[in-house]
Every structure is written in structure tokens, then in C-alpha cells.
Amino acid sequence: MRFSPKLHELNAWLLWTVAIFFILLLLAVSGYFIFEAKYKNKIYPGLYVQKYQLGSLTVSEAENLLNKITDDINQNGVTFKYQDTKKIIYPVAPSLENDLAIKVVDFDAGQTAELAYNYGRQGNFFNRLQNILRAVIFKEPLAMFFSINTDELKKQLKENFNQFENPAEDAELKMEGENILVTQEKNGQAIDYEKAAKEMESNLLVLKNSNITLDLNISYPKIRKIDLSAIENEAKNILGLSPIYIKSASTTDQKKEKKWEVKKSDLAGWLISKNGSDNQPTLALYREKVKEFLDKKIAPDINIELQDAKFKIVGGKVAQFQGGRDGLAIKTEDTISKIEKELLLENKKEIELITEVTKSTLKAGDVNDLGIKEIIGTGQSNFAGSPKNRRHNISVGAYAVNGTLVKPGQEFSLLKTLGKIDGSTGYLTELVIKGDKTTPEFGGGLCQIGTTVFRGAIASGLPITARQNHSYRVGYYEPAGTDATIYDPQPDFRFINDTGHYILIQTRISGNNIYFDYWGTNDGRQIVKTKSTIYNIVKPEPGKLIETLSLKPGVKKCTEKSHNGADAYFDYKVTYSDGTVKSRRFKSHYVPWREVCLIGVEKLTEPIKTEGIIPSLIPLDNNTQNTEMNNTAIPVTDNKTELTPPQPETVIATST
């Protein structure tokens, strides 16, 4: 059979096409594997946060770079302005004693670096390849991971700019003698803090630190005079019932029924109008004002905080220390709805509160065999050099934790265990620096409790579910990397009791040392904790002077000491009796902190404009340092300080 020349040429073309295809495929596959080998353990090229390239860096290198950038923001703060007034809000507000620190912004460089590393490494082959090519060819911007404490941000902004605000005034029913008057509503002016918070969030997502201009908007009243006038006659009938009474629920354990009087003047302020089903104005309750009355006048007399039983070890046995107590609280929203129905529709003069009982999980009489036999771990820290207020707060916090029982499988929360942290529970304030002001805040010294409880949980081999290190290195908690900070409502410190038996936490204070002994049953688990490794020592920027009108001209007062920044970690491995092994690395990043001093002036000068991207990075110190942590068990000595409830002290806190 003879082939035609055309058919022969076609076959040759097909062979060349197939050969070229396989050659190209081989080159592509080879190129892919060469590319993969080059970027093994490295972030793929083309990935960046703002102008900062993360490509070709390891996760650790990317994390260090991002930490340096965010450290700069932490030290310089974010500038907010309205008209000619500029104020700097710092992501971390430290205290004068360098212990308590309130975070407004919490950057997470580690999570951002992990996201960058995983880009192009997840999904099927074609998805991964598509993402890699997109990053290499078009560049792929990534967002910075962080969280904003919006409530604290708004609080600080309001403290600095509230002089420009004029709140709106609602129309109200008021009593003048026996006559009812309807006041005129008024518009007001309020700064849009929500918009400012969102703009700050948008900027920080791409590590941009531009000045944020605040907007002053008209604020409108919620209640108008015309609406109240329409229900004036109905209101007169309800006010004719006054005084009315709110009484305690008959199902409570109160020996004597309690009543709280609502005077006519108070009741008048509760009444507002709303559109009924026929779209006509009808009488209703101003729920916010009723809630304020319940919270301030009644809740302190009714609410009882839940309290589990607490115990202490006497002669090697468990003895009763504090009996369990059920909790009791007003169900506020349900009670308000009940008042609205029974007062406005049924015209009742006495209305019963709706309350809710929370049962204690452990009563004193339940104690038989809790499995509390021996100390399974001890945490220790030293508070030498602490001032009087700090020592007092440490004692109050230690007393609150002492004797706590943690059930098998229960998650322990330190904030929940400490309960309310304010003057009513015996705590004293510590001055916190917010811009050019210092304000008293509760919580100073409690990080000593958090750190010691953390160390005790680690020594006991317990799984840690929530722990955050301090913003900067504090001498009380060396070696770095072994501390835990707490602040109500967050961050908290938490662990889970996975021993299968109860754990009893007892506190000992001896001299300047505080110990938390974890009593329970040794289940054979083995704990290995490495020494704390400290690296990336970073020197702070030069000291800064902040002008203030609060000091006499020329008077200088330093509010913040300088601290080196650093990173630290230790490894933690627990081997259970069945051979199961659980490992974790606890990493900590400490912000470099420069010295800050206030200088009194007669008139504030114009602040330096700080628009745009972070201008520079903090130089990295080449020196590294390793600090060892004592891994030996802390012996139980006879040199103990018996804990007694601390007596509150009267202290006058002054603001600079």
C-alpha cells in the first residue's frame, strides 16, 4: 500500500505536535517541581501586605517582619483629629507600674504569616496552580489579621473629644407639682465613633497609618413632643396610680418580701408613645429607663453571684472552706415586658419581678471522695518590688482563687473565678496611660495571678484553651514567654481539667513569692517543658515628649519606662499513660516600648502630620538571649502564709 505525500506530511506534523506537547509538559512539570523545591518551607512569590513583600520568606521571617511593622504602629499610635484638635490613640494603653495594659488593637502577625504560607498550598492541584500563577503574575495583596476592642476605642475617643458633642434631648413627661408637662425635644451633635472605628479597621487591614478625621453629625432625639402629647391623657391615668411598687418574687428564699417604690416623677419618665396595631399612638414604656431603674435600684439588693463550694487541705484531707451558693439574677427584659403589660394594660400598682436561679454545681455536702490526694503541679512567681496597691490586689485575687474546685471535664476560667473586679470587691486602682492623660483602672496586679495560674496548669500537664502574653516584657514575669495577661472582659486565661478527677487550687504566699498548688490525682501523665528561648531582641525608639496642659509649664513627668522588644517560645509535651502524646509551642511577642514623658506647656503646638504608610522599621538587635526556666518541682514547704480576706484600703488616685 502506498501513502500519499499529503498523508505522510500529516502524520509527521502530528508526531511533531505530540512531541512538542510532551516536551512542553515535561518542561512545565520540571519547572513546577523546581519551583516547589525552591519555595519549600517558604511563602510563594507575589504575596504582600501593603508594600511589604512576604514572598520568598519563611513563616518565621514573615512573622518577624510583620511584628516590626506593627510594633511601629504600637509605639506611634493612630492619630484622630477633629478641626484643630488631634489626639493619639495607642493600640496598647500601659499602666504606670508596667503591669496592667489595655489593648485597643491586637495584631496577629503569626496568623497573617501562616495565611501567606498556605496561599497556593490548599485545594486541588489546579486550584493551587491557579493561585500560584495569580500571585506571581498579578501580585496578590493580603490583609493583616488583628482584632479591635471597639468599646475601648470608642471610650478613649469619647474621653478625648466629648467637648465637641451636644447630646440630643428627648421629649419627656415631667411633673411640676401635680401638673404634667411635656418638654420639647432638641436635636444634638455627636461624633460618629462607629465610622471612625471602621476607618481605623480599613487602614490597619493594609498596615496603613493615616490620620483619621472625625465627623460631627446631627443626633436626633428618639421621642418627640407631638408623640407624647397624643398620649397625655392615657399618661395621666397611669400616673394617677402612683406610687407603684416593684416587689421581689415570692419564689425566692427571701425571708421578708421586699418592695421598691416608683415615684410619680420616676414613672413619668418611663412613659412614651409608640404606634399601635392601628398605626395610632399608644402608651408604652421607655425600656432603657426602666432597665436603668432595675439595674441601679433593685439589682444590687436582689442579684446573688453564683458561688461553688471551696475547700482547703487540712492534715492531708479535704475540709470545708466555703459552702456553695446558688446564684440569683433579675431577668431584666422579661421583667420590663411584665411591667409594661401589668401596669399599662391591667393598671396594677404592685408588680412582681421575674428572677432566675442558677444552681451551684457543687454543694458542701456533696464532698465525699473527690479524688484530691496529692499535688499534681505547682505554679510560682515573684512580685518583689511591687508597690502597696499592687500587693493588695495580688492578695485579693489570690484569696478569690484559693480553694477553687474544678470538676472533671470542666473548663476553668480565671476571669469567671475572680468575679467582679472593682472597688466593691476590694480592689484598688492603678493609673493607666491614655495619650497625655492617666486614668484609674482596676486590675493592676492580677496578671501576677494569671501568670502563676498558667504556670501551675503547665506544671500539671493540663490543656490550655486561652492564654495571651503581655504586650511588653515585665520584670515580674521573667523568664519571658511564661506569662499570661488577663483583663476583664478579655483576654481570659482558661484550661480544661482532663484528669478525670476534681482539681483543687490552693494559694500560698511566702514573702514575695506566690504559689498555686494544684491538688488532684496523678494519672501517670509525663510533662516535658523546654527552657524559654528569647530572641529577636529589639531596642525601643528614642524617648518621646508629649505636651500637656495638665502640668505647669516646664515641668516634666515620665509616665512610661523603656522596654526592649523580643520574641520568646517554649515547647510543651504531655505524654499520657496510654501512650498518647500532645505537643504545643507557646509563642510570645513583646512590643518594644520607648520612654514617654509629659512636659507642661502654656499652649499646645501643632502635632506632626503622620499620613501614609509606616515610614520606617525598628532596627533588629543581632544579639539573642536564652533564659532558662526552672523545670524542677517546687517543694511544698512549711513556710506558708495563711490567706485571710484582705481588708480594703482607701487610696486617692490622682491624674497627671
Phi, psi and omega in degrees: 000134181253133177271145176285153178302323182294318179294321178298316178297322180295316179297320178296319180296319179296319179298315178297319180298313179297318181298315180296320180300312182291327176295315179296319178297317179297318178296319181296314180295317178298316179298322180296315181291324175296318178299314180297319180295321181294323184255022173298128182065016178233157177286138180295152181292159176091000180257136182204159170246116188055237181266003187266112183285130176255344180302142179076001178264151170285168179301317180297317180294319179295320179296317179297317179299312181295325177297320180296320180293313182289331175299324179296318177295319180300321183281327184264340178074179179246130183268126173248143181219148170222120186055239183265001182264126178236136178226141179260127174256121181270138178304332177233125176258106183273166177260165180296332182270006176060033179239297180283132177219128181258121182269126171268319178233134179237103180281144178237084181293326181298315180293323178296317179295320178296319177300316180297318181294321183282349179294122182087002181243008181236154182090186179284175186302315184290324175295318180297314181296320179299316180294320179297313181296321179298317181292317183293318186275313189256350186070139185234111179282140177244154179264149177281135175277131176195167174231147179244129171279087188300321181297316180292321178300311180297322179299314181291322177296318181295321178298329185266338186233010185292346179292343180268355185263151176221097188300146174293151180244125177285150168293144183222154167272123181230151179264131171234098190068237177259002183264147177261127177246145175251114182282158180275135176289158179222138172288157178225191177227135181218141177286139181277083181291329179297316179296319180297318180295321180292323178293320177298318179297316180298319180295313186288337176303327179245022177054042177257134184236068178270155172300142180248119181271128181276144177256136175255114184250159174290131174253132185257144178292153179276334186236130182253155181298320183299326179289319180290325179298328182290338181245019185299317181293319177298320180297321179299320180295318180292318180295336177293343177281342188294152359283146172257168184228139170258130184236158181290152182292142183289346182273355181281171181271016180296132178292328183228133179297135179254145177229145177235125184279136172251107183287164181300321181295322177291317183297324180300322180288345179279339192269129176222178177245155173214162179284129179277188181296333178267014180066019176257148180297136178223161184287139178213176178258141173280095191300325181296322181285325176295318178300317179301319179295314180297317183293319186272321188264330189247315184307317180300333180272340187254311187296133177235124182288135177301138182217115175282161178295146176236150184221165173224160180271126176232118180061033178081003180238158179280127176239152181294137179240318181204122182291153177290155181217131176291151176267154179218134181211147175290134170273091194300307184296320178295321180295319179298317178298323179293317178298317181299317181290310188284331180276308188281326182262324184254354178055039177282143179268340178235129184231132184270137177296151169257121181237166181226131179262131174251119186284138174293137183282347182212125178259160180299325182286351181278354188279109173237274177242096181272357181076022179266100189241329190203166175279122180261351178181153180224135173253144183218145172209166185238133181242030178302139180089000180288139176288174187302311182298320181294316178300319179299313182294325177298318180295318179297315180295319180297320179295325180292327182273331186304129177088004182292133176256131178247119183291157173301130180083353183280144172268120178278132175241122181292318180297319179296321181293320180292329181075206183296132181246091177200189183296332182292338179255014172097001182278152176251157184275161174228143183280125179252137185270120178234095182071238180259020180232158169239134181232144180286134178224147175274148175127350179299132180096341183286342175291339172295321177294313181301315181296317183289321176296320177300312181296323177293320179294322177295315181295336180270355178074032183265146177288127181269127182254344177205122177203135176227134179282167177293160180292326179218164186291134180238132185301331181295339191243023176289149002286148181303147179096354183245021183253166176215125180261149175224151175198130182286127010268350177201154005282156178248165168244130183219149172215166178247136175276099181254022183277345183084359179224165176294150172242131176250126179258122177238147184250138171232136173240122180229109184063237179262012181251139175241138182234142169241112178268128177260108179266142178182217178236124179289116182262013175091002179292146180249132183246130174236124179234125181282167174292153179286125178259126183243129185211181181053049178294123184237126179283145179286163175291163178304154181303157185233140175256133177245123178290142178214149176268358184279344178249156176296145181309130179090345180280131183245134178222119181275129184253338183226132176273157180278146177223140171289144172276162180192165168241152181209156173204157166218152180259145188226120181230131178241123176252117183276165185296336178273005178095351178295137180238131175235127183237152178203144173253124176266114182254146179223140174237128181246129183283134171294138186231123182269161178291135179235130179233145175267141177231125181287135178224160177281328182214135181287136176274165181292126179296153177290135180291134184234044181289154168097197184283158176305122189288330186209163177255151178285131181296142181269129177284133182286344182285141173237160185217136175247128179242129183274144173254138180293112183267359182282153180293143179272120184289150174274114184257169176277349182278079185245152172253116178292129182281130172235152181303123181294144176270130180296147179246152178266121182228135176263117179267127179251148180253138179287000000 
